[in-house]
Amino acid sequence: WRGKQWDIRKFSQLAERLTAKDGILPAARIAVFAAAQERMQTEELFRAFPEEQIIDLVGKTDLTEVAACLQRCDFFVGNDSGLAHMAVATGIPTLSLFGPSRPELYGPWGENAAWVRTPESFDELTGIPGYDHRTTESLMDGLTVDAAEAAAYSLWRRTQSAAA
């Protein structure tokens, strides 16, 4: 639902940082997973990168194909969703982004899983006047690119040192 979706511009900025020459995944290709009806939301990300750096899987795969594709990935960053659970189940380092839900209850878990959340608590986000999970726009604005990047680097270092 919309309240749990991080702004695509922030995803784009994070991807730029992680795939930069000094990033954890220099010049990596970026696989974009989303449902067909989310195509418009992903367009900004597609515009930010050269075509050859993007793998466009928006609306093109079923769940078994998504799982197979995730197994070929080196790292996953995504909203609090079932896709994050699939990613960590494939064994790749998985960073889940949280806002108006409780990561301690709903976050993926395991050695390769981590999460970062907005500075606002679940109660602060869902206690706003007029809150309705069906109609409330994103409640993820408080989660900064800097915070997500720091969490990604921390997860990457942890998983790489465990693999060594």
C-alpha positions as CSV (number, residue, x, y, z in Angstrom):
1,W,0.0,0.0,0.0
2,R,1.1,3.5,-0.8
3,G,1.9,4.5,2.8
4,K,4.8,1.9,2.8
5,Q,6.4,3.1,-0.5
6,W,9.6,5.0,-0.4
7,D,9.9,7.8,-3.0
8,I,11.3,6.6,-6.3
9,R,13.6,9.6,-6.4
10,K,15.2,8.4,-3.2
11,F,15.6,4.9,-4.6
12,S,17.3,6.4,-7.6
13,Q,19.7,8.5,-5.4
14,L,20.5,5.4,-3.3
15,A,21.1,3.3,-6.4
16,E,23.4,6.0,-7.8
17,R,25.4,6.0,-4.6
18,L,25.6,2.2,-4.3
19,T,26.7,1.8,-7.9
20,A,29.1,4.7,-8.0
21,K,32.9,4.0,-8.5
22,D,33.3,4.2,-4.7
23,G,30.1,2.4,-3.9
24,I,29.7,-1.1,-2.6
25,L,28.5,-2.3,-6.1
26,P,30.5,-0.1,-8.6
27,A,28.9,0.0,-12.0
28,A,26.4,-2.8,-11.1
29,R,23.3,-3.3,-13.2
30,I,20.0,-2.6,-11.4
31,A,17.2,-5.0,-11.6
32,V,13.8,-3.3,-11.1
33,F,11.0,-5.5,-9.8
34,A,7.5,-4.1,-9.7
35,A,3.9,-5.0,-10.7
36,A,2.8,-3.8,-14.1
37,Q,0.5,-1.1,-12.5
38,E,3.6,0.4,-10.8
39,R,5.3,1.2,-14.2
40,M,4.7,5.0,-13.9
41,Q,6.3,5.0,-10.4
42,T,9.5,3.4,-11.7
43,E,10.0,5.8,-14.7
44,E,12.2,8.2,-12.8
45,L,14.6,5.4,-11.9
46,F,14.8,4.4,-15.6
47,R,15.6,8.0,-16.6
48,A,18.4,8.3,-14.1
49,F,20.5,5.5,-15.5
50,P,21.8,4.4,-18.8
51,E,19.6,1.8,-20.5
52,E,22.4,-0.8,-20.3
53,Q,22.6,-0.5,-16.5
54,I,18.9,-1.2,-16.0
55,I,17.2,-4.6,-16.1
56,D,13.5,-3.8,-16.5
57,L,11.4,-6.5,-14.9
58,V,8.4,-4.3,-14.2
59,G,5.3,-6.4,-14.9
60,K,7.3,-9.0,-16.8
61,T,7.7,-11.9,-14.3
62,D,5.7,-14.2,-12.2
63,L,6.7,-15.0,-8.6
64,T,8.8,-18.1,-9.6
65,E,10.7,-16.1,-12.2
66,V,11.2,-13.3,-9.6
67,A,12.7,-15.8,-7.2
68,A,15.0,-17.1,-10.0
69,C,16.1,-13.6,-10.9
70,L,16.7,-12.6,-7.2
71,Q,19.1,-15.6,-6.9
72,R,21.3,-13.9,-9.5
73,C,21.3,-10.6,-7.6
74,D,24.1,-9.5,-5.2
75,F,22.0,-7.2,-3.1
76,F,18.4,-6.2,-2.6
77,V,16.9,-2.9,-1.4
78,G,13.1,-2.6,-1.2
79,N,10.0,-1.5,0.5
80,D,8.5,-3.5,3.3
81,S,6.8,-6.1,1.2
82,G,6.6,-9.8,0.3
83,L,9.4,-9.2,-2.3
84,A,11.8,-8.4,0.5
85,H,11.0,-11.7,2.2
86,M,11.6,-13.5,-1.2
87,A,14.9,-11.8,-1.6
88,V,16.2,-12.8,1.8
89,A,14.9,-16.3,1.3
90,T,17.1,-16.6,-1.8
91,G,20.1,-15.8,0.4
92,I,21.1,-12.4,-0.9
93,P,21.7,-9.5,1.4
94,T,18.4,-7.8,1.8
95,L,17.7,-4.3,3.2
96,S,14.0,-3.6,3.9
97,L,12.8,0.0,4.2
98,F,10.1,0.6,6.9
99,G,7.8,3.4,7.8
100,P,4.2,2.7,8.9
101,S,4.7,-0.9,10.0
102,R,6.7,-2.6,12.6
103,P,9.9,-4.2,11.4
104,E,10.2,-6.3,14.6
105,L,7.0,-8.0,13.5
106,Y,7.1,-7.9,9.7
107,G,10.7,-7.5,8.7
108,P,12.6,-10.2,6.9
109,W,15.0,-12.0,9.3
110,G,18.1,-14.0,9.1
111,E,21.9,-13.5,8.7
112,N,21.4,-11.6,5.4
113,A,18.6,-9.4,6.4
114,A,18.5,-5.9,7.8
115,W,16.0,-3.0,8.0
116,V,16.0,0.7,8.4
117,R,13.0,2.8,9.2
118,T,11.8,6.3,9.4
119,P,12.7,8.2,12.5
120,E,9.0,8.4,13.3
121,S,7.6,5.4,15.2
122,F,4.7,3.2,14.0
123,D,2.4,5.0,16.5
124,E,3.4,8.4,15.3
125,L,2.9,7.6,11.6
126,T,-0.4,5.7,12.0
127,G,-1.7,8.2,14.6
128,I,-2.0,11.1,12.2
129,P,-5.4,12.6,11.8
130,G,-7.3,11.0,9.0
131,Y,-4.9,8.0,8.7
132,D,-6.4,5.3,6.6
133,H,-4.0,2.7,5.2
134,R,-6.1,2.5,2.0
135,T,-5.9,6.1,1.1
136,T,-2.9,7.7,3.0
137,E,0.0,8.7,0.8
138,S,3.5,7.7,1.5
139,L,4.6,7.9,5.1
140,M,8.2,7.2,4.3
141,D,9.4,10.8,3.7
142,G,11.3,10.8,7.0
143,L,13.6,8.0,5.8
144,T,16.6,9.7,4.3
145,V,18.9,8.5,1.5
146,D,21.8,8.9,3.9
147,A,20.1,6.6,6.5
148,A,19.3,3.9,3.9
149,E,22.9,4.2,2.5
150,A,24.4,3.7,5.9
151,A,22.2,0.7,6.5
152,A,23.1,-0.8,3.1
153,Y,26.9,-0.3,3.8
154,S,26.5,-1.9,7.3
155,L,24.6,-4.9,5.9
156,W,27.1,-5.3,3.0
157,R,30.2,-5.2,5.4
158,R,28.5,-7.7,7.7
159,T,27.6,-10.2,4.9
160,Q,30.9,-9.9,3.2
161,S,32.9,-10.5,6.4
162,A,30.7,-13.5,7.2
163,A,31.3,-14.9,3.7
164,A,35.1,-14.5,4.0
